[in-house]
Amino acid sequence: MFYTEDLVDELNALLRYDLDTTQQGVKVHKNADPAVIAATARLHDKGLITQKDGGYLTDLGREVAEHAQMALTILTSPVMV
């Protein structure tokens, strides 16, 4: 299985969350990119965020967002040979 465009959009949406605090959410406005709106709605349907238009990370969402951030950090780090 490969990452689909929808999954990449969902991962990018999760990267918008500040993992240093649980007090800050995300609001996706109705005039945002349709792909972002759809990704956010899917994350809500999967139980990763509290609202269809963003809100806060659920406990599971926070865990997934942490993994997404870690993967991005690893994949964008300089190559060590």
Summary of the structure (lengths in Angstrom):
residues: 81
radius of gyration: 13.1
end to end distance: 28.5
largest distance: 45.9
contacts: 194
relative contact order: 0.18
helix: 49%
strand: 11%
